[in-house]
Structures are given as structure tokens and as C-alpha cells.
């Protein structure tokens, strides 16, 4: 119990960061002129969009560690390879919003370790092959313009074959691990959230055209919204040939500008500005609207590895969720959510041990997005959460985090990605022992993780 003040201190830090985000918004709002366009009023046309992506990745690392004051030197080399196939489907209309995501992938990790402890070499070779499947679906149906019901599911399966060879003992060990999970959230509620990034793409394009004199005056709100709908329709058509697809999209935009008669469409600057904003810009994924929902979710998880009894978890949960997405202006986006609920859990860790307990939980999240132009985005995210495991002895988990990230355009071939994070995790000391393996937290753990990452991405072609 004596560690609780640390938890409260960390929660106060996150609360201070959240307050700072709000203060920043209020300060900028006070110093800037009112927004001309009411972006939250934008409505998408009916969208039926599919995408199929192949995601290969190959990376390597060489690590060498020397612990001062101890006769210990270790080094390791690592190669990671994975390839995945991802299919996504999005359908948006007055009566339904459908989001499906299917991922199938495999991975291979090779790690060679060499340690010299008191002049005793102990080389070790690890090889791990894995495969996984993930399918998530949101099927939201509107019976009126505001009232909806959902039948969703999340299915996940993974298999890992891990082999370790220790040369000193000439010992080869092999472990196979399986994990399966399925949950079926059933929701009902009121409200609607619309993806609105197309209208911001239109706003950035119109602003660039105004600055270079292609437009003599700013667009009216309905004109800007109509351009956003034209962009959404153009992206909606699937054409396998990427060159022909770009030609079709640009011709749709060109036809619209010629129809409204406001743009100077007879010079190369017009075509350059339009193509530059369409081909090389992005506005990020942005939403507008509010949803309030209640849900009931049955779920099942299975975890097993060779030589141990499988662990299973059956759960039934009920929750209340509030989601709010606010496009404050062309530059600023504020999103937040609150999730509160309780679940009933049945956990089996072997043929002799079974736990039955209630788990009340809550989570709150705030995200502030900044989009200074069509190629740069900065995000600040703060989150707090807690779970109480009513098993004997009971355990309280608390989480707190603050993340900041930036995606900055340098030139047409180079982008800069940077992020900093601070994460805090703690479980209470109520338990007199550590709960076994899967699905239950270990008591008395505390972890603070913070760091930064910078990546410079250069595209060869």
C-alpha cells in the first residue's frame, strides 16, 4: 500500500499534461481569427472502398554490451524478416458504416548471442518462425439518422516455433506456442462519426491555389465541401493500373474546377498546384462527430505451449463508451474518449486451478492533432486507465502514458518521423504471490518506460 502515492503522482503528471494541451488550444483559439468553414458539417457521399496491400520488411541489428565493474561482455546480432498481406474494406452510407480489416502474415527472427562471463564463452543461437491471422470487423447499422446498432467481431490466431541452441551444453530446445482469441462486441447507441479528411485535402488545395493567384477569392463553404466530395468519389474507383488511376483522378478534379468557372485553368501553374496537392500531399485521417454507446462483449482466449497445460479465459463484459471528434479548425483536431465497464472472467491456468472474478475497468484518452500544412502532422496523446481484478488476492492495475509524434515533410523524397513517449504501469502489492502465466497480472510490478525515436526516410523511387 505504501507505493500508492507514486501512482497518484504519475496520474497528476498526466493530468498536468492534459491541462497543458487544453491551455494550448485555448491560447491559439484566442489569438487566431474565427474559422471561416464549419468542417464538422461536411458529409461524405456514399463510399465503397477496398484496398489490398503487401507489407514486406527486413531489418538487422548488431549489439555489443559491456557492463562496467563486472567481467561481463555480451554481443548479439539479429535479423528480422516478415511479410504480410492486408485487405481492408470501408463502406459508408446513410444507413451503415462497415469497416473490415484482414491480415495474414509470417515472420522469421534469427538471433545469435555470445557472452563472456568470467572468461567462460556461452554462445547461443535462437531461431523463431511465426505465423498470424487477424480479422476485425465493425458492422454499424443506422435505423434512424442518429440511432445505431452494431454486430462486430475480432478474431486473432498465432503460432510460434522457437528453437534455441546453446553450444556450451550442446543443448537444443524447441518450444511451440499457440494463441487464439475471439470476441464479439454487440453495441447500441446514438450519434454518428464521419471521416472528413477529404474536405481538409480540398481546403489545403484551395488555399494553395489562392496564394498563387489561381483563385481570385476564397471558395464558399458549399463549394469547398463539393470539392471534398469529388475527391472522395475519385478515390473510390478501383483501377489496377496506377498510372491510369492517377490520370482519372486528376481529370475528375480538372472537370470540376472548369465547371465552377472560378479558377484560372489555362496555365501550367494551375496543373502543377493541383497535381502537387493530389499526388504528394496528405492531410491525415480526421473524424468529426460524437457517439455514445453501450456494449455487451463475450470473449474467449486460449494460450498454450509445449510442456505446459493450456491457459483459457472466458469473459463477459458490459461497457459504456463516449467518443468525441472535434475538427476545431483546418489546423487543429481534438479527440477524446471515455470507456467504463465491468467484466466477469473465468480463467483456467491448469487442470487444478481456476479463477472466477469481476474486473471493473475504466480508461480515458485525449489526443490533440496539429496539421500546419498538407504534408506535416504533429500529435499529442495522453491516456490513463485502471483495472481491478477481484480474484483472491485482489490486484489493482494502473496505466498512464503521454506520447508525442511528428511526421514532417522535408522534400519530395525525404520525410522525418520523430516521437517521444512516457509510459507508466503498476500493479498493487495486495497479492502474496505472483499469479501464474497468462491472462492474470503479476502482483507488485512497477515499470516506467520513456524514450525517443527519430527516423529519416528517403525514397529512392
C-alpha positions in Angstrom: 0.0 0.0 0.0 2.9 2.3 0.6 3.5 2.6 -3.2 0.1 4.3 -3.9 1.5 7.8 -3.6 3.7 7.1 -6.6 0.7 6.1 -8.6 -1.1 9.3 -7.6 1.9 11.3 -8.5 2.1 9.8 -12.0 -1.6 10.4 -12.6 -1.1 14.0 -11.6 1.6 14.3 -14.1 -0.6 13.1 -16.9 -3.4 15.3 -15.7 -1.0 18.3 -15.9 -0.1 17.3 -19.5 -3.8 17.1 -20.4 -4.4 20.5 -18.9 -1.4 21.9 -20.9 -2.9 20.6 -24.1 -6.2 22.3 -23.3 -4.4 25.5 -22.4 -2.5 25.4 -25.8 -5.8 25.1 -27.6 -7.4 28.0 -25.8 -4.4 30.2 -26.3 -4.3 29.5 -30.0 -8.0 30.0 -30.4 -7.8 33.3 -28.6 -5.1 34.6 -30.9 -6.5 33.4 -34.2 -9.4 34.6 -36.2 -12.6 32.6 -36.3 -12.7 29.7 -38.7 -14.4 30.5 -42.0 -15.5 27.0 -42.7 -17.6 24.7 -40.4 -15.8 21.5 -41.2 -17.9 19.4 -38.8 -20.9 19.9 -41.1 -19.2 18.1 -44.0 -20.9 14.8 -45.1 -19.3 12.2 -47.3 -21.1 10.8 -50.3 -21.7 7.0 -50.3 -18.3 5.4 -50.3 -17.5 1.7 -51.1 -13.7 1.3 -51.0 -11.4 -1.7 -50.9 -7.6 -2.0 -50.7 -5.1 -4.8 -50.8 -1.6 -4.2 -49.5 1.6 -6.4 -49.4 3.9 -5.4 -46.5 7.4 -6.9 -46.6 10.0 -5.9 -44.1 13.7 -6.8 -43.5 15.8 -5.4 -40.7 19.0 -6.2 -38.8 20.9 -5.1 -35.7 24.3 -5.6 -34.1 24.5 -5.0 -30.4 27.6 -5.1 -28.1 27.3 -4.6 -24.3 30.0 -4.1 -21.7 28.9 -3.8 -18.0 31.5 -1.7 -16.1 32.7 -3.1 -12.9 31.8 -6.7 -13.9 33.7 -9.2 -16.0 30.8 -9.4 -18.4 30.9 -8.8 -22.2 28.0 -9.8 -24.5 27.2 -9.2 -28.1 24.4 -10.2 -30.4 23.3 -9.9 -34.0 19.7 -10.0 -35.1 17.9 -10.4 -38.4 14.1 -10.0 -38.6 12.0 -10.7 -41.7 8.3 -10.6 -42.1 5.8 -10.3 -44.9 2.1 -9.7 -44.6 -1.0 -9.4 -46.8 -3.6 -6.9 -45.7 -7.1 -6.5 -47.1 -9.3 -3.6 -45.9 -12.9 -2.7 -46.8 -14.8 0.5 -46.0 -18.5 1.3 -46.8 -20.1 4.5 -45.7 -23.7 5.4 -46.4 -26.7 6.9 -44.6 -27.8 3.5 -43.3 -24.5 1.8 -42.5 -20.8 2.1 -41.7 -18.7 -1.0 -42.4 -15.0 -1.4 -41.6 -13.3 -4.8 -42.2 -9.6 -5.5 -41.8 -7.9 -8.9 -42.6 -4.2 -9.5 -42.1 -2.3 -12.7 -42.8 1.5 -12.8 -42.2 4.6 -14.7 -41.3 7.8 -13.7 -39.6 11.3 -15.1 -39.0 13.7 -14.0 -36.3 17.4 -15.1 -36.1 19.4 -14.0 -33.1 23.0 -15.0 -32.4 24.2 -14.3 -28.9 27.7 -14.5 -27.4 28.5 -13.8 -23.8 31.8 -13.9 -21.9 31.1 -14.2 -18.2 34.2 -14.8 -16.1 36.0 -15.9 -19.3 33.5 -18.6 -20.0 32.1 -18.4 -23.5 28.4 -19.3 -23.8 27.2 -18.8 -27.4 23.5 -19.2 -28.1 21.5 -19.3 -31.3 17.8 -18.5 -31.4 15.6 -19.1 -34.3 11.8 -18.3 -34.3 9.3 -18.8 -37.0 5.8 -17.4 -36.6 2.6 -17.0 -38.5 -0.5 -15.0 -37.5 -4.0 -14.2 -38.7 -6.1 -11.2 -37.6 -9.6 -10.2 -38.7 -11.6 -7.3 -37.3 -15.0 -6.1 -38.4 -17.3 -3.2 -37.4 -20.8 -3.5 -38.8 -22.8 -0.4 -37.8 -26.4 -0.1 -38.9 -28.5 3.1 -38.6 -32.2 2.7 -38.1 -32.6 6.5 -38.0 -30.2 9.3 -38.7 -28.8 9.0 -35.2 -29.6 5.6 -33.6 -27.5 2.6 -34.5 -26.7 -1.0 -33.5 -23.5 -2.9 -34.2 -22.5 -6.6 -34.6 -18.7 -6.7 -34.5 -16.0 -9.3 -34.1 -12.3 -9.6 -33.5 -10.5 -12.9 -34.3 -6.8 -13.5 -33.8 -4.6 -16.6 -34.1 -0.9 -17.0 -33.9 1.7 -19.8 -33.9 5.4 -19.6 -33.0 8.1 -22.2 -33.4 11.1 -21.2 -31.2 14.4 -23.2 -31.3 17.4 -22.4 -29.1 20.8 -24.0 -29.4 23.3 -23.5 -26.5 26.8 -24.5 -27.8 28.4 -24.8 -24.4 26.0 -27.6 -23.3 25.2 -28.8 -26.9 21.6 -28.4 -25.9 18.8 -27.9 -28.4 15.4 -26.8 -27.1 12.2 -26.4 -29.1 9.0 -24.7 -28.0 5.8 -24.3 -29.9 3.4 -21.6 -28.7 -0.3 -21.2 -29.7 -2.6 -18.3 -29.1 -6.2 -17.9 -30.2 -8.7 -15.1 -29.3 -12.2 -14.2 -30.3 -14.6 -11.5 -29.1 -18.0 -10.4 -30.4 -18.9 -6.9 -29.2 -22.6 -6.1 -29.6 -23.4 -2.4 -29.3 -26.2 0.1 -29.5 -26.2 3.8 -29.2 -26.8 7.3 -30.6 -24.6 9.6 -32.6 -22.5 9.5 -35.8 -18.8 10.0 -36.6 -17.8 10.8 -40.1 -14.4 10.6 -41.7 -13.7 14.1 -43.0 -10.1 14.1 -44.3 -11.3 14.7 -47.9 -12.6 18.2 -47.1 -9.3 19.1 -45.5 -7.5 17.9 -48.6 -9.8 20.3 -50.5 -9.1 23.1 -48.1 -5.3 22.8 -48.5 -5.6 22.7 -52.3 -7.9 25.7 -52.4 -5.5 27.7 -50.1 -2.5 26.9 -52.3 -4.4 28.0 -55.4 -5.5 31.2 -53.7 -1.9 32.0 -52.7 -0.5 31.7 -56.2 -3.4 33.6 -57.8 -5.2 30.7 -59.5 -8.3 31.6 -57.4 -9.2 35.3 -57.1 -11.3 34.8 -53.9 -11.7 32.1 -51.3 -14.2 29.3 -52.0 -17.6 29.4 -50.4 -18.3 26.6 -47.9 -20.6 24.6 -50.1 -18.0 24.9 -53.0 -15.3 23.6 -50.7 -17.5 20.7 -49.5 -18.4 19.8 -53.1 -14.7 19.6 -54.0 -14.2 17.3 -51.0 -17.0 15.1 -52.2 -15.5 15.0 -55.7 -12.2 13.9 -54.2 -13.9 11.2 -52.2 -15.6 9.9 -55.3 -12.4 9.9 -57.3 -10.6 7.9 -54.7 -13.5 5.5 -54.5 -12.9 4.0 -58.0 -10.5 1.0 -58.1 -8.2 0.9 -61.1 -5.4 -1.7 -61.0 -3.1 0.4 -63.3 -1.7 3.1 -61.0 -0.9 5.4 -63.9 -4.4 5.3 -65.4 -5.8 5.7 -61.9 -3.9 9.0 -61.3 -5.0 10.2 -64.8 -8.6 9.5 -64.0 -8.4 11.2 -60.6 -6.8 14.4 -61.9 -9.2 14.6 -64.8 -12.2 14.5 -62.3 -10.7 17.4 -60.4 -9.9 19.3 -63.5 -13.5 18.9 -64.8 -14.9 20.2 -61.5 -12.7 23.3 -61.5 -13.7 24.1 -65.1 -17.4 23.7 -64.3 -17.3 26.2 -61.4 -15.5 28.8 -63.6 -13.6 30.4 -60.7 -10.1 29.1 -61.3 -7.6 30.2 -63.9 -7.3 26.8 -65.7 -5.3 27.9 -68.7 -1.8 27.9 -67.3 0.8 25.4 -66.1 0.7 26.7 -62.6 -2.9 25.5 -62.2 -2.0 22.0 -63.2 1.2 21.9 -61.1 -0.6 23.1 -58.0 -3.5 20.6 -58.4 -1.1 17.7 -59.1 1.2 18.6 -56.3 -1.6 18.7 -53.7 -3.2 15.5 -55.0 -0.1 13.3 -55.6 2.3 14.5 -52.9 0.2 15.8 -50.0 -1.8 14.1 -47.3 -4.0 15.5 -44.6 -4.0 12.6 -42.2 -7.1 10.6 -41.0 -9.5 13.0 -39.3 -13.0 12.5 -38.0 -16.0 14.6 -36.9 -18.9 13.8 -34.6 -19.9 12.1 -31.4 -21.0 8.6 -30.5 -22.4 7.3 -27.2 -22.9 3.6 -26.9 -23.4 0.7 -24.5 -22.0 -2.8 -25.3 -22.0 -6.4 -24.3 -19.0 -8.5 -25.3 -18.5 -12.2 -24.9 -14.9 -13.3 -25.4 -12.6 -16.4 -25.3 -8.8 -16.7 -25.3 -6.5 -19.7 -25.4 -2.8 -19.8 -24.7 -0.7 -23.0 -24.8 2.9 -24.0 -25.2 4.7 -27.3 -25.3 5.2 -29.0 -21.9 2.6 -26.9 -20.0 -1.1 -27.1 -19.5 -3.1 -24.6 -21.7 -4.5 -21.5 -20.2 -8.0 -20.4 -21.1 -10.1 -17.3 -20.4 -13.8 -16.9 -20.9 -15.2 -13.4 -20.3 -18.5 -11.4 -20.5 -18.2 -7.7 -20.2 -20.5 -4.6 -20.3 -19.3 -1.1 -21.0 -20.3 2.5 -21.7 -18.3 4.4 -24.3 -18.2 8.1 -25.2 -16.3 9.2 -28.2 -15.9 12.8 -29.4 -14.0 14.0 -32.5 -13.7 17.8 -33.0 -12.1 19.4 -36.0 -11.5 22.8 -34.3 -10.1 24.3 -37.5 -8.2 23.4 -40.6 -5.0 23.2 -38.4 -6.3 21.7 -35.1 -8.1 18.5 -34.2 -9.2 17.4 -30.7 -10.4 13.9 -30.0 -11.2 12.3 -26.6 -12.9 9.1 -25.3 -14.1 7.7 -22.0 -14.7 4.0 -21.5 -16.1 2.5 -18.3 -17.3 -1.0 -17.7 -17.1 -4.3 -15.8 -16.4 -7.9 -16.9 -16.9 -11.3 -15.4 -14.0 -13.7 -16.0 -13.4 -17.4 -15.8 -9.7 -18.2 -16.0 -8.2 -21.7 -16.1 -4.4 -22.0 -15.7 -4.2 -25.8 -15.3 -6.4 -28.7 -14.6 -6.4 -27.9 -10.8 -6.6 -24.1 -10.7 -9.5 -21.9 -11.9 -10.2 -18.2 -11.1 -13.6 -16.5 -11.2 -13.7 -12.8 -10.6 -15.2 -9.5 -11.6 -13.0 -6.8 -13.2 -14.2 -3.2 -13.2 -12.2 -1.1 -15.6 -12.0 2.5 -16.9 -10.0 4.4 -19.5 -9.8 8.0 -20.7 -7.8 9.3 -23.6 -7.2 12.7 -25.1 -5.5 13.4 -28.4 -4.6 16.8 -29.9 -3.6 16.9 -33.6 -1.8 19.8 -35.4 -1.8 20.0 -39.2 0.1 23.1 -40.2 0.1 22.1 -43.9 -1.0 19.2 -46.1 2.4 17.4 -45.6 3.1 17.7 -41.9 1.2 16.5 -38.8 2.0 16.5 -35.1 0.1 14.5 -32.5 0.0 14.7 -28.6 -1.7 11.8 -26.8 -2.4 11.3 -23.1 -4.1 8.3 -21.6 -5.0 7.0 -18.1 -6.6 3.6 -17.3 -7.2 1.3 -14.4 -8.4 -2.3 -13.9 -9.3 -4.1 -10.6 -9.0 -7.9 -10.5 -11.4 -9.2 -7.9 -9.7 -12.6 -7.7 -8.3 -13.6 -4.3 -6.0 -12.0 -3.5 -7.2 -8.9 -5.5 -4.9 -6.8 -7.8 -5.2 -3.2 -9.0 -3.5 -2.3 -12.3 -3.0 1.4 -13.2 -1.7 2.8 -16.5 -0.6 6.3 -17.6 1.1 7.5 -20.7 2.0 10.5 -22.8 3.1 10.3 -26.4 4.1 12.9 -28.9 4.9 12.3 -32.5 5.6 14.2 -35.7 5.6 13.4 -39.4 7.4 16.2 -41.2 7.8 16.8 -44.9 11.4 17.9 -45.9 11.2 17.4 -49.6 9.5 15.1 -52.2 11.9 12.3 -51.4 12.6 12.8 -47.7 10.4 12.7 -44.6 11.3 13.0 -40.9 9.5 10.9 -38.3 10.1 11.6 -34.6 8.3 10.5 -31.4 8.8 10.7 -27.6 6.9 8.7 -25.1 6.5 8.2 -21.4 4.6 5.1 -20.1 3.8 4.1 -16.6 2.5 0.7 -15.4 1.9 -0.6 -11.9 0.2 -3.4 -10.1 -0.6 -3.3 -6.4 1.2 -5.3 -3.7 -2.0 -6.9 -2.4 -1.2 -10.4 -3.6 1.2 -12.5 -1.6 2.3 -14.4 -4.7 2.6 -13.9 -8.4 -0.4 -15.2 -10.4 0.7 -17.8 -13.0 1.4 -17.2 -16.6 -1.3 -16.0 -19.0 -4.3 -13.7 -18.5 -3.6 -12.6 -15.0 -1.2 -9.8 -14.0 1.8 -10.4 -11.8 1.5 -8.6 -8.4 3.9 -6.0 -7.2 5.2 -5.0 -10.6 6.1 -1.4 -11.5 7.6 -0.1 -14.7 8.4 3.4 -16.1 9.4 3.5 -19.8 10.4 6.6 -21.6 12.4 7.3 -24.7 12.6 9.0 -28.1 13.0 7.9 -31.7 14.0 9.7 -34.9 13.8 8.3 -38.4 14.8 9.8 -41.7 13.0 8.2 -44.6 14.5 8.7 -48.1 12.6 7.3 -51.1 14.8 6.1 -54.0 11.9 6.0 -56.4 
